[in-house]
Amino acid sequence: MGRTALVLGGGIGGITVANELRKRLSPQDRVIVIERNGEYVFPPSLLWLSVGLRSLQQIQRPLRQLLRTDIELVQGNVEAIDPANRTVTVGTELMRADAIVIALGAELSAESIPGLAQAGYNFYSPPGSERLSKALGSFTGGKVVILTASPSYKCPAAPYEEAMLIEDALRRRGLRECSTVEVHAAEAAPMLTAGPKVAAALVEMLRTKGIAYFPNHQVTSADPVAQLLSFADGSTAPYDLLAFVPVHYPPPLLADSGLGGDGGWISVDRSLLHTQFADIYAIGDVTSIPLKMGKPLPKAGIFAGAQAKILARNIANAWAGRAASEHFDGRGACFVETGGSRAALGAGNFFAEPTPAVALRPPSQLWHIEKVLLEKKWLRRWL
């Protein structure tokens, strides 16, 4: 009799861990992915979609194509997790497993801020990015505001990339002289979890492009009629075009599962990715891994993918009676698109103390090409 591994979620972490498990486990073992969406969109490319550099068809694939053929795919909603008994409820079906990997990611809510959903464009979603691209295409000049609705969100570089990509799009269309671009951020500094040097470098990038930056600006409401944002400090900001990062929150089902930890996210051993329950693991955006600096490890696809590979090897070792051989060390990198087919690269050790040891390499065409190649790699059909 073989064993069963359930993978909850079909994002970067879920796809990676399922494919790696299938390669390493016995043919008698089952690997099952449970995901509510039949289509997969490569998240980093939403930025290009939002400024007209990609179509949705170019960055979207059927999830089935990205999984090995001998992986079972169940399309449905995960309604409940019972970690003590290693069961998962999908719709009305109860599924049992020998190991469960939770890769459900973060939930997004524009509605958490009154008026925000109607006031602008959520470029963290495919529909929002498509609508933003159309709005930019008909934009004739004015004030563009990029907003983060809360201080913690996945892909910490994304709103700053969005600002620079929009600035570049306006420049290409001859609208830069009649437009202003502003970033209003709920956080104290950009990409602060990468350390103060990276944060300062990003602020300087914005400055050199003439993009105004307003940190510690927690939005409290948006007026889509008056086109006005209100902030917790009593200040306001008008806009003609608004692009925003919505509030992020943990999947609500975690609260009833006993898995919810810091802020409702899943707490895991930062090296081995296991929870307090035997044979229950979690990776990627659904987790909270504290850093020495007092902030959690950033929610980013690079970490989800790295954690997935390590975890798959360790589960395969455990099922073969061997000790864990791999440990997640907090190392990672991310591209920072700056416009003009150029990108910077931030890379280093996020587990370093007292602050992450991350360096930001200057923008170049090379890093942009590397990101394009990464996109192509992710969206190829699994063979």
Summary of the structure (lengths in Angstrom):
residues: 383
radius of gyration: 21.0
end to end distance: 27.0
largest distance: 68.9
contacts: 1320
relative contact order: 0.16
helix: 32%
strand: 30%
